[in-house]
Amino acid sequence: MDPRTPWQALTRPRFPLGPWPWRAVAYLATGALLGAAVCAVFVLLGLFSVLLVGLPPLLLSGLALGGVERRRLRLVDLDPAPDPHRVPTVPGLAAWLRLRAGEQATWREFAYALLLATVLWPLDLLAVAVGVGLPVLLLGAPVQLAVDGQEAKVVKAYLVTSYPEAFAAALLGALLLVALAYPLAAVAGARAALVRALLTPRESAQEGAIGEVIASRARLVDAFEAERRRIERDLHDGAQQRLVALTMTLGLARLDAPPGPLADQLAKAHAEAGQVLTELRELIHGIHPQVLADYGLGPALADAADRSAVPVATDVDLPRLPESVESAGYFAGCEALANIGKHSGASRASLTARHSGGVLRIDVEDDGRGAADPAGGTGLTGLADRIAVLDGTLTIMSPPGGPTLLRVEIPCPALSERSASSSPRTASSSGRD
């Protein structure tokens, strides 16, 4: 595994020959330049703050510096450095300022800016001067002697009067350049660790963000289920009733019409209307079957097994569960049974559903040819995504030649300890056996 930070690179035997010494030098050198610029800006804003003009920019200067430092961190830390700030929920500059003023990350960035402007950049400059400047000056001793002619003062302290002394100084500089690369990289690693600690999200903030994502995802699922119920109700109470009335009207007109072309056309229209009504009822049933809403997941799965093209033995014992879980479990079972009828070539199947330990588990097994592939367009990928929204998992075990087992597991609480076995259809075998 390649090193991600200078501290990790220090343990590698080929560290001096790799890019990490140069990364460390670049990081510290740019830190010294950036810190000197920040110091100058702070002095300027501090002067204007006497008139209260530079005070807001002074307090918010850490925001800009934080963004620059997180990007500069890539020189010596290859792991991502995410932005710790939240996105305002309300547009406008005033909302943005209120949010930033109330965030701890804003004040950590301001504290880091003060630290960089007063303490860190001189230390960065000193580290680069000692770790790079001193060895380079020693390496240049022969050049200085050649330019001066008779003598050269190396590092403003060591007098060189002959080429053997100059080359000895150059050799010492080369050795120092390699030896000082190690402490220089350690300093760069310490600076990077400080930046990561102050300018990236804390673990508690990340956990809070993850919790908010989970909660918002649950709200989206609930809103989706509510909207589907509304569509089902509108179709049932509106379009279906109009189609029933149209079918009856066509039937009466067909009876009153004399034999001939008109009666034939009315009979054809009456049959088409009946077919449309049947398809609409199947659509409504597929959106959210009434048995699922009235009696729960257990009876709904047993009903789906009875309507399967392949004989299905059911063993279902479930309490009432949250609506979103019941809906996902129902459509998972229906999709599995539909795939068995269309693709498996199975002669028999079984469906088992239990709720224990706070987890709903649904197993659908068949004796078909196996080799089920979720990427084969059977709807399993979308089904897995739907279950993942509820923090559930979809597992498929389907070796070539069968059998195939599809298992759905969704963590959820039971809304009632009363088992769905009170229904006459629970824990029974399908009537198609």
C-alpha positions as CSV (number, residue, x, y, z in Angstrom):
1,M,0.0,0.0,0.0
2,D,1.4,3.4,-1.0
3,P,1.9,5.9,1.8
4,R,-0.7,8.6,2.2
5,T,1.2,11.0,4.5
6,P,4.9,11.9,5.2
7,W,4.7,10.0,8.5
8,Q,3.8,6.8,6.6
9,A,6.5,7.5,4.0
10,L,9.2,7.9,6.6
11,T,9.0,4.2,7.4
12,R,9.9,3.2,3.8
13,P,13.5,2.4,3.0
14,R,13.5,4.4,-0.3
15,F,12.1,7.5,1.3
16,P,14.9,9.8,0.3
17,L,14.6,8.8,-3.4
18,G,10.8,9.2,-3.5
19,P,8.6,12.3,-4.0
20,W,7.8,12.8,-0.3
21,P,10.8,14.9,0.6
22,W,10.0,17.3,-2.2
23,R,6.3,17.3,-1.2
24,A,7.3,18.2,2.4
25,V,9.5,21.0,1.1
26,A,6.8,22.4,-1.2
27,Y,4.2,22.3,1.6
28,L,6.4,24.1,4.2
29,A,7.7,26.6,1.7
30,T,4.2,27.5,0.4
31,G,3.1,27.6,4.0
32,A,5.7,30.2,4.8
33,L,4.7,32.3,1.9
34,L,1.0,32.0,2.6
35,G,1.5,32.7,6.3
36,A,3.5,35.9,5.5
37,A,0.7,37.1,3.2
38,V,-1.9,36.3,5.9
39,C,0.2,38.2,8.5
40,A,0.3,41.3,6.2
41,V,-3.5,41.1,5.6
42,F,-4.2,40.7,9.3
43,V,-2.1,43.8,10.0
44,L,-4.0,45.8,7.3
45,L,-7.4,44.6,8.5
46,G,-6.4,45.2,12.1
47,L,-5.7,48.9,11.3
48,F,-9.1,49.2,9.5
49,S,-10.8,47.5,12.4
50,V,-10.1,50.6,14.5
51,L,-12.8,52.2,12.4
52,L,-14.9,49.1,12.5
53,V,-14.6,48.8,8.7
54,G,-12.2,45.8,8.7
55,L,-13.8,43.9,11.6
56,P,-16.2,41.7,9.5
57,P,-13.5,40.8,6.9
58,L,-11.1,40.1,9.8
59,L,-13.5,37.7,11.5
60,L,-14.4,35.9,8.2
61,S,-10.9,35.8,6.8
62,G,-10.5,32.3,8.2
63,L,-13.2,31.0,5.8
64,A,-11.1,31.8,2.8
65,L,-7.9,30.6,4.4
66,G,-9.5,27.3,5.4
67,G,-10.5,26.6,1.8
68,V,-6.9,27.3,0.6
69,E,-5.4,25.2,3.4
70,R,-7.6,22.2,2.6
71,R,-6.5,22.3,-1.0
72,R,-2.9,22.8,-0.1
73,L,-3.1,19.8,2.3
74,R,-3.1,17.5,-0.8
75,L,0.6,18.1,-1.1
76,V,1.3,16.0,1.9
77,D,-2.0,14.2,2.7
78,L,-3.6,12.2,0.0
79,D,-6.8,11.5,1.9
80,P,-9.8,13.8,1.2
81,A,-10.2,16.9,3.3
82,P,-14.0,17.7,3.2
83,D,-15.4,21.1,3.9
84,P,-16.8,21.2,7.5
85,H,-19.4,23.9,6.8
86,R,-23.1,23.2,6.3
87,V,-25.1,24.4,3.3
88,P,-27.6,27.1,4.2
89,T,-31.2,26.0,4.0
90,V,-32.4,29.6,3.2
91,P,-30.9,31.6,0.3
92,G,-29.4,35.0,0.9
93,L,-26.3,36.6,2.3
94,A,-27.8,37.2,5.7
95,A,-28.7,33.5,6.2
96,W,-25.2,32.5,5.1
97,L,-23.6,34.9,7.6
98,R,-25.9,33.7,10.4
99,L,-25.0,30.1,9.7
100,R,-21.3,30.7,9.5
101,A,-21.2,32.8,12.6
102,G,-22.9,30.0,14.6
103,E,-20.6,27.2,13.3
104,Q,-17.6,26.0,15.4
105,A,-15.7,25.4,12.2
106,T,-15.7,29.1,11.4
107,W,-14.0,30.0,14.7
108,R,-11.6,27.1,14.4
109,E,-10.6,28.5,11.0
110,F,-10.2,32.0,12.4
111,A,-8.0,30.6,15.3
112,Y,-5.9,28.7,12.7
113,A,-5.5,31.9,10.7
114,L,-4.2,33.7,13.8
115,L,-1.9,30.8,14.6
116,L,-0.5,30.8,11.0
117,A,0.0,34.6,10.9
118,T,1.9,34.7,14.2
119,V,3.6,31.3,14.9
120,L,3.4,28.8,12.1
121,W,4.8,30.6,9.1
122,P,8.1,31.5,10.9
123,L,8.5,27.9,11.9
124,D,7.8,26.8,8.4
125,L,10.4,29.3,7.1
126,L,13.0,28.1,9.7
127,A,12.4,24.5,8.8
128,V,13.0,25.1,5.1
129,A,16.0,27.3,5.8
130,V,17.7,24.7,7.9
131,G,16.5,21.6,6.0
132,V,17.1,22.9,2.5
133,G,18.9,26.2,2.6
134,L,21.9,25.1,4.7
135,P,22.7,22.0,2.7
136,V,22.3,23.9,-0.6
137,L,24.8,26.6,0.6
138,L,27.3,23.9,1.5
139,L,26.7,22.2,-1.9
140,G,27.6,25.5,-3.6
141,A,30.9,25.9,-1.9
142,P,33.0,24.9,-5.0
143,V,31.0,27.3,-7.1
144,Q,31.6,30.1,-4.6
145,L,35.3,29.4,-4.5
146,A,35.5,29.4,-8.3
147,V,33.7,32.8,-8.4
148,D,35.7,34.5,-5.7
149,G,39.0,33.0,-6.9
150,Q,41.0,32.7,-3.6
151,E,38.6,32.1,-0.8
152,A,34.9,31.8,0.0
153,K,32.9,32.1,3.2
154,V,30.3,29.3,3.2
155,V,27.1,29.9,5.2
156,K,28.7,33.3,6.3
157,A,30.8,31.4,8.8
158,Y,33.1,28.8,7.3
159,L,36.1,30.1,5.3
160,V,37.1,27.9,2.4
161,T,40.5,28.6,0.8
162,S,41.1,25.4,-1.3
163,Y,39.1,23.1,-3.5
164,P,39.6,20.0,-1.3
165,E,37.9,22.0,1.5
166,A,35.2,23.2,-0.9
167,F,34.4,19.7,-2.1
168,A,34.4,18.4,1.5
169,A,31.8,21.1,2.3
170,A,29.8,20.0,-0.7
171,L,29.9,16.4,0.4
172,L,28.8,17.5,3.9
173,G,25.9,19.4,2.3
174,A,24.8,16.4,0.3
175,L,24.8,14.2,3.4
176,L,22.9,16.9,5.3
177,L,20.4,17.2,2.5
178,V,19.5,13.5,2.8
179,A,19.7,13.4,6.6
180,L,17.6,16.5,7.1
181,A,14.9,15.2,4.8
182,Y,13.6,13.0,7.6
183,P,13.0,15.7,10.2
184,L,11.7,18.0,7.5
185,A,9.1,15.4,6.5
186,A,8.2,14.8,10.1
187,V,7.6,18.6,10.6
188,A,5.4,18.7,7.4
189,G,3.4,15.7,8.7
190,A,2.8,17.5,12.0
191,R,1.7,20.6,10.2
192,A,-0.7,18.6,8.1
193,A,-2.1,16.8,11.1
194,L,-2.8,20.2,12.7
195,V,-4.6,21.4,9.6
196,R,-6.7,18.2,9.4
197,A,-7.6,18.5,13.1
198,L,-8.7,22.1,12.9
199,L,-10.0,22.6,9.4
200,T,-11.9,19.3,8.6
201,P,-15.2,18.0,10.0
202,R,-15.1,16.4,13.5
203,E,-16.4,12.9,13.8
204,S,-19.4,14.1,15.7
205,A,-20.3,16.4,12.9
206,Q,-19.9,13.7,10.4
207,E,-22.1,11.3,12.4
208,G,-24.7,14.1,12.7
209,A,-24.7,14.6,9.0
210,I,-25.0,10.9,8.4
211,G,-27.9,10.8,10.8
212,E,-29.6,13.6,9.0
213,V,-29.2,11.8,5.7
214,I,-30.8,8.7,7.1
215,A,-33.6,10.6,8.6
216,S,-34.3,12.6,5.4
217,R,-34.1,9.3,3.4
218,A,-36.8,7.8,5.7
219,R,-38.9,10.9,5.2
220,L,-38.6,10.6,1.4
221,V,-39.7,6.9,1.6
222,D,-42.8,7.9,3.8
223,A,-43.7,10.7,1.4
224,F,-43.3,8.3,-1.6
225,E,-45.6,5.8,0.0
226,A,-48.2,8.5,0.9
227,E,-48.2,9.7,-2.7
228,R,-48.7,6.2,-4.0
229,R,-51.6,5.7,-1.7
230,R,-53.1,8.9,-3.0
231,I,-52.7,7.8,-6.6
232,E,-54.3,4.5,-5.8
233,R,-57.2,6.2,-4.1
234,D,-57.8,8.6,-7.0
235,L,-57.7,5.7,-9.5
236,H,-60.0,3.6,-7.4
237,D,-62.6,6.3,-6.6
238,G,-62.3,8.2,-9.9
239,A,-61.2,6.5,-13.1
240,Q,-62.4,3.0,-12.1
241,Q,-65.9,4.2,-11.2
242,R,-66.2,6.1,-14.5
243,L,-65.0,3.0,-16.4
244,V,-67.6,0.9,-14.6
245,A,-70.3,3.4,-15.5
246,L,-69.1,3.4,-19.1
247,T,-69.1,-0.4,-19.3
248,M,-72.7,-0.6,-18.0
249,T,-73.8,2.1,-20.4
250,L,-72.3,0.3,-23.4
251,G,-73.8,-3.0,-22.1
252,L,-77.3,-1.4,-22.0
253,A,-76.8,0.2,-25.4
254,R,-75.7,-3.2,-26.8
255,L,-78.9,-4.8,-25.5
256,D,-81.1,-2.1,-27.0
257,A,-79.4,-2.0,-30.4
258,P,-80.9,-4.1,-33.2
259,P,-78.8,-6.8,-34.7
260,G,-76.4,-5.5,-37.3
261,P,-73.1,-3.5,-37.7
262,L,-74.0,-1.1,-34.9
263,A,-74.6,-3.9,-32.4
264,D,-71.3,-5.5,-33.4
265,Q,-69.5,-2.2,-32.8
266,L,-71.1,-1.8,-29.4
267,A,-70.2,-5.3,-28.4
268,K,-66.6,-4.7,-29.4
269,A,-66.6,-1.4,-27.5
270,H,-68.2,-3.1,-24.5
271,A,-65.5,-5.8,-24.5
272,E,-62.7,-3.2,-24.8
273,A,-64.1,-1.3,-21.9
274,G,-64.2,-4.4,-19.8
275,Q,-60.6,-5.2,-20.7
276,V,-59.5,-1.7,-19.8
277,L,-61.4,-2.0,-16.5
278,T,-59.6,-5.3,-15.7
279,E,-56.2,-3.8,-16.5
280,L,-56.9,-0.8,-14.4
281,R,-57.9,-3.0,-11.4
282,E,-54.7,-4.9,-11.8
283,L,-52.7,-1.7,-11.9
284,I,-54.4,-0.5,-8.7
285,H,-53.7,-3.8,-7.1
286,G,-50.0,-3.5,-8.1
287,I,-49.7,0.0,-6.7
288,H,-50.8,-0.9,-3.2
289,P,-53.1,-3.9,-2.8
290,Q,-56.0,-3.5,-0.4
291,V,-55.2,-6.7,1.4
292,L,-51.8,-5.2,2.3
293,A,-53.4,-2.0,3.7
294,D,-56.1,-3.8,5.6
295,Y,-54.4,-7.0,6.9
296,G,-50.7,-6.4,6.6
297,L,-47.7,-8.1,4.9
298,G,-48.4,-11.7,5.9
299,P,-51.8,-12.1,4.2
300,A,-50.6,-9.9,1.2
301,L,-47.7,-12.3,0.6
302,A,-50.0,-15.3,0.9
303,D,-52.4,-13.7,-1.6
304,A,-49.5,-13.0,-4.0
305,A,-48.4,-16.7,-3.7
306,D,-51.9,-17.9,-4.6
307,R,-51.8,-15.8,-7.8
308,S,-48.3,-17.1,-8.8
309,A,-47.9,-19.0,-12.0
310,V,-45.8,-21.6,-10.1
311,P,-47.2,-23.5,-7.1
312,V,-45.9,-21.8,-4.0
313,A,-45.8,-23.2,-0.4
314,T,-46.1,-20.3,2.1
315,D,-45.0,-20.2,5.7
316,V,-45.7,-16.7,6.9
317,D,-45.9,-15.4,10.5
318,L,-45.7,-11.7,10.8
319,P,-47.0,-8.9,13.0
320,R,-48.0,-5.5,11.5
321,L,-44.9,-3.6,10.5
322,P,-44.3,0.0,9.3
323,E,-46.0,0.8,6.1
324,S,-42.8,1.5,4.1
325,V,-41.4,-1.9,5.3
326,E,-44.6,-3.8,4.4
327,S,-44.7,-2.2,1.0
328,A,-41.0,-3.0,0.3
329,G,-41.4,-6.5,1.5
330,Y,-44.5,-7.1,-0.5
331,F,-43.0,-5.9,-3.8
332,A,-39.9,-7.9,-3.1
333,G,-41.9,-11.0,-2.7
334,C,-44.0,-10.2,-5.8
335,E,-40.9,-9.5,-7.9
336,A,-39.3,-12.7,-6.8
337,L,-42.4,-14.8,-7.6
338,A,-42.8,-13.0,-11.0
339,N,-39.2,-13.8,-11.9
340,I,-39.7,-17.5,-10.9
341,G,-42.7,-17.7,-13.3
342,K,-40.9,-15.9,-16.2
343,H,-37.3,-17.0,-16.0
344,S,-36.5,-19.9,-13.7
345,G,-38.3,-22.8,-15.3
346,A,-39.2,-24.0,-11.8
347,S,-42.0,-26.5,-11.0
348,R,-42.4,-25.5,-7.3
349,A,-41.4,-22.6,-5.0
350,S,-41.6,-21.7,-1.3
351,L,-42.0,-18.4,0.5
352,T,-41.1,-17.9,4.1
353,A,-41.5,-14.7,6.1
354,R,-40.6,-14.1,9.7
355,H,-39.9,-11.1,12.0
356,S,-37.5,-11.7,14.8
357,G,-34.8,-9.8,16.6
358,G,-36.1,-6.5,15.1
359,V,-35.5,-7.8,11.5
360,L,-37.9,-8.8,8.8
361,R,-36.7,-11.7,6.8
362,I,-38.3,-13.0,3.6
363,D,-37.0,-16.1,1.8
364,V,-38.2,-17.1,-1.7
365,E,-36.8,-20.3,-3.0
366,D,-37.4,-22.3,-6.2
367,D,-36.2,-25.5,-7.8
368,G,-35.5,-23.9,-11.2
369,R,-32.4,-23.7,-13.4
370,G,-30.6,-21.1,-11.2
371,A,-27.9,-18.7,-12.4
372,A,-30.0,-15.7,-11.7
373,D,-28.2,-12.5,-12.6
374,P,-29.4,-9.1,-11.2
375,A,-27.9,-7.4,-14.2
376,G,-30.0,-9.4,-16.6
377,G,-33.0,-7.0,-16.5
378,T,-35.1,-9.0,-14.0
379,G,-35.8,-6.0,-11.8
380,L,-33.5,-7.2,-9.0
381,T,-31.2,-4.2,-9.1
382,G,-34.1,-1.8,-8.6
383,L,-35.5,-4.0,-5.9
384,A,-32.1,-4.0,-4.1
385,D,-32.0,-0.2,-4.3
386,R,-35.5,0.1,-2.9
387,I,-34.6,-2.2,0.0
388,A,-31.3,-0.4,0.6
389,V,-33.3,2.8,1.2
390,L,-34.6,1.1,4.4
391,D,-31.1,0.0,5.4
392,G,-32.1,-3.5,4.3
393,T,-30.2,-6.1,2.2
394,L,-31.0,-8.3,-0.8
395,T,-29.1,-11.6,-1.0
396,I,-29.3,-13.9,-4.0
397,M,-27.8,-17.4,-4.0
398,S,-28.4,-19.0,-7.4
399,P,-25.7,-21.5,-8.6
400,P,-26.1,-22.8,-12.1
401,G,-28.6,-25.7,-12.0
402,G,-30.4,-24.3,-9.0
403,P,-31.9,-24.0,-6.6
404,T,-32.3,-20.2,-6.3
405,L,-32.8,-18.5,-2.9
406,L,-33.7,-14.8,-2.7
407,R,-33.4,-13.4,0.8
408,V,-34.6,-10.0,1.9
409,E,-33.7,-8.6,5.4
410,I,-35.0,-5.2,6.6
411,P,-34.4,-4.0,10.2
412,C,-37.6,-2.6,11.6
413,P,-39.7,-2.6,14.8
414,A,-43.1,-4.4,15.0
415,L,-46.1,-2.1,15.4
416,S,-48.0,-4.9,17.1
417,E,-47.0,-8.1,18.9
418,R,-50.2,-9.7,17.6
419,S,-48.9,-12.0,14.9
420,A,-50.4,-12.0,11.5
421,S,-51.0,-15.7,12.0
422,S,-54.5,-14.7,13.2
423,S,-55.3,-14.4,9.6
424,P,-56.7,-17.7,8.0
425,R,-54.2,-17.3,5.2
426,T,-51.0,-17.2,7.3
427,A,-48.7,-20.2,7.7
428,S,-50.5,-22.1,5.1
429,S,-49.8,-23.7,1.8
430,S,-50.9,-22.3,-1.5
431,G,-54.0,-23.7,-3.1
432,R,-52.1,-24.3,-6.3
433,D,-50.1,-27.2,-5.0
